Amino acid sequence: MSISMIGLFQEATPAADAMDGLKNAGFELGSFDVLTGTPYPEGAFGEHVPQHRLFRFPAFGAIIGFTLSLFLTAATQLAYPLVTGGKPILSIFAMLIIMYELTMLSGVIATVIGIIFESRLPNLKMGAYDRRITEGWIGVVINLEDESRADDAEKVLNYAGAVEIKKA
C-alpha cells in the first residue's frame, strides 16, 4: 500500500535541509518533491530536476506529418491523373502548400501531446497536500510504496524542523 507524507515548513532553509536529509537517508530521487506557492528557481531546494524530452515531440510530429502529406498528395495525384497542357502529373508546387500545412499541424498537435505527457498530466494519484502552501508555507512531499520506511521519512522531516507532518 502506498503512502504519501508531507512536511510543512515556514522557511526555505529547513525545507532544503529536509530534501538533503531525504537524499542522504537513501530515498530514491523522484519519490520526494517540494510544493510551494512562491516562485523559487528550479533546483533551489536541491530537488531532482528530471530531464525533459519535449523537443522530440514536435520533431517527430513534423516528420510524420511531412511523410503523410507527401504520401497523401502524391497518391491523390496518381489516383486521379489529370494531364493539363502536357504538365507532369506530380506537381511539386501544388504539393508544397499541403505538405507545409500538414507538417505544421502535426507538429503542433505533437507539441500539445508532449506538453501534457511531460507535465505528467493527469495526475491520478494525488499525494498529501495542505492549503497553507498557497499562503507561503513550503511542503516537502514524499511518496512511499510501502509503510516500511515511513518512520525514517518522518524522522528526517522532524530533524529538519517540520512544523507539521501529515500522512495521506
PLY file of the C-alpha trace (Angstrom):
ply
format ascii 1.0
element vertex 168
property float x
property float y
property float z
element edge 167
property int vertex1
property int vertex2
end_header
0.00 0.00 0.00
1.46 3.35 -0.98
1.60 6.23 1.45
2.14 9.93 0.91
3.58 12.19 3.58
4.03 15.97 3.67
6.20 18.00 5.98
5.25 21.68 6.31
7.90 24.36 6.72
7.63 28.13 7.14
11.13 28.87 5.81
13.06 27.72 2.75
16.26 26.67 4.54
14.72 23.89 6.67
12.82 22.63 3.61
16.11 22.41 1.70
17.64 20.60 4.69
14.75 18.12 4.60
15.37 17.49 0.90
19.06 16.87 1.60
18.17 14.64 4.54
15.82 12.52 2.43
18.51 12.21 -0.23
21.13 11.20 2.35
18.72 8.74 4.01
18.62 6.74 0.78
15.20 7.64 -0.57
15.22 7.38 -4.35
15.25 10.57 -6.41
11.85 11.43 -7.78
9.97 9.97 -4.82
10.05 13.30 -2.95
9.37 16.82 -4.13
8.79 20.40 -2.95
5.42 22.15 -3.08
5.37 25.91 -2.78
3.19 28.77 -3.88
6.20 31.06 -4.15
8.25 31.00 -7.35
11.68 29.68 -6.41
14.32 28.93 -9.06
14.37 25.36 -10.32
16.62 23.25 -8.11
16.68 25.81 -5.26
15.81 23.13 -2.72
18.15 20.53 -4.17
15.25 18.60 -5.67
15.66 16.18 -8.52
15.12 18.02 -11.81
14.07 15.48 -14.44
15.43 15.92 -17.95
12.66 16.84 -20.32
12.26 15.40 -23.77
9.76 17.93 -25.08
11.90 18.90 -28.08
11.46 15.42 -29.55
7.68 15.60 -29.83
7.43 18.44 -32.39
10.29 16.99 -34.43
8.69 13.55 -34.68
5.27 15.10 -35.29
6.63 17.21 -38.14
8.41 14.22 -39.69
5.25 12.14 -39.52
3.16 15.00 -40.94
5.58 15.63 -43.78
5.69 11.95 -44.68
1.92 11.61 -44.51
1.37 14.74 -46.60
3.89 13.61 -49.23
2.12 10.26 -49.49
-1.35 11.85 -49.48
-0.63 14.41 -52.21
1.31 12.01 -54.42
-1.28 9.23 -54.06
-4.13 11.63 -54.83
-2.47 12.97 -57.99
-1.60 9.46 -59.16
-5.07 8.10 -58.38
-6.75 10.87 -60.39
-4.28 11.76 -63.17
-5.39 14.98 -64.83
-2.93 15.94 -67.51
-3.27 19.67 -68.10
-1.45 21.13 -71.08
1.25 18.46 -71.05
2.39 19.28 -67.48
3.62 16.45 -65.22
1.06 14.63 -63.10
3.04 15.11 -59.87
3.28 18.86 -59.46
5.65 19.80 -56.63
4.36 23.36 -56.37
0.78 22.19 -55.80
2.04 19.70 -53.21
4.11 22.23 -51.22
1.17 24.05 -49.65
-0.48 20.86 -48.40
2.87 19.46 -47.24
3.63 22.64 -45.29
0.21 22.80 -43.65
0.10 19.13 -42.65
3.69 19.28 -41.35
2.86 22.27 -39.16
-0.45 20.82 -37.99
1.06 17.52 -36.90
4.00 19.33 -35.27
1.63 21.49 -33.22
-0.56 18.54 -32.22
2.51 16.53 -31.21
3.75 19.51 -29.16
0.48 19.72 -27.23
0.58 15.97 -26.58
4.23 16.33 -25.49
3.38 19.12 -23.05
0.65 17.01 -21.48
2.96 13.98 -21.33
5.98 15.85 -19.94
3.83 17.65 -17.36
2.72 14.24 -16.08
-0.93 15.12 -16.55
-3.38 13.96 -15.44
-2.08 13.07 -12.01
-4.46 10.33 -10.96
-2.84 9.55 -7.62
-2.87 12.71 -5.59
-0.38 12.91 -2.77
-0.64 14.73 0.53
-1.42 18.44 0.37
-2.12 21.29 2.75
-3.91 24.53 1.97
-1.30 26.59 3.83
1.10 26.03 0.92
-0.85 28.68 -1.02
-0.29 31.06 1.90
3.50 30.88 1.62
4.37 27.71 3.50
6.63 25.13 1.90
5.72 21.46 1.72
8.11 18.57 1.26
6.15 15.61 -0.10
7.44 12.07 -0.15
5.60 9.18 -1.79
6.44 5.73 -0.44
5.47 2.41 -1.98
5.04 0.76 1.41
4.97 1.87 5.02
8.28 0.25 5.97
10.27 3.48 5.54
7.56 5.88 6.74
9.19 6.22 10.18
12.56 7.05 8.58
10.96 9.76 6.45
9.13 11.19 9.43
12.37 11.31 11.45
14.14 13.16 8.62
11.32 15.71 8.34
11.23 16.23 12.11
15.02 16.58 12.29
14.91 19.24 9.55
12.38 21.24 11.58
8.99 20.48 10.07
6.23 22.42 11.81
3.69 19.70 11.00
3.71 16.33 9.24
0.61 14.91 7.57
0.02 11.49 6.03
-2.40 10.62 3.25
0 1
1 2
2 3
3 4
4 5
5 6
6 7
7 8
8 9
9 10
10 11
11 12
12 13
13 14
14 15
15 16
16 17
17 18
18 19
19 20
20 21
21 22
22 23
23 24
24 25
25 26
26 27
27 28
28 29
29 30
30 31
31 32
32 33
33 34
34 35
35 36
36 37
37 38
38 39
39 40
40 41
41 42
42 43
43 44
44 45
45 46
46 47
47 48
48 49
49 50
50 51
51 52
52 53
53 54
54 55
55 56
56 57
57 58
58 59
59 60
60 61
61 62
62 63
63 64
64 65
65 66
66 67
67 68
68 69
69 70
70 71
71 72
72 73
73 74
74 75
75 76
76 77
77 78
78 79
79 80
80 81
81 82
82 83
83 84
84 85
85 86
86 87
87 88
88 89
89 90
90 91
91 92
92 93
93 94
94 95
95 96
96 97
97 98
98 99
99 100
100 101
101 102
102 103
103 104
104 105
105 106
106 107
107 108
108 109
109 110
110 111
111 112
112 113
113 114
114 115
115 116
116 117
117 118
118 119
119 120
120 121
121 122
122 123
123 124
124 125
125 126
126 127
127 128
128 129
129 130
130 131
131 132
132 133
133 134
134 135
135 136
136 137
137 138
138 139
139 140
140 141
141 142
142 143
143 144
144 145
145 146
146 147
147 148
148 149
149 150
150 151
151 152
152 153
153 154
154 155
155 156
156 157
157 158
158 159
159 160
160 161
161 162
162 163
163 164
164 165
165 166
166 167
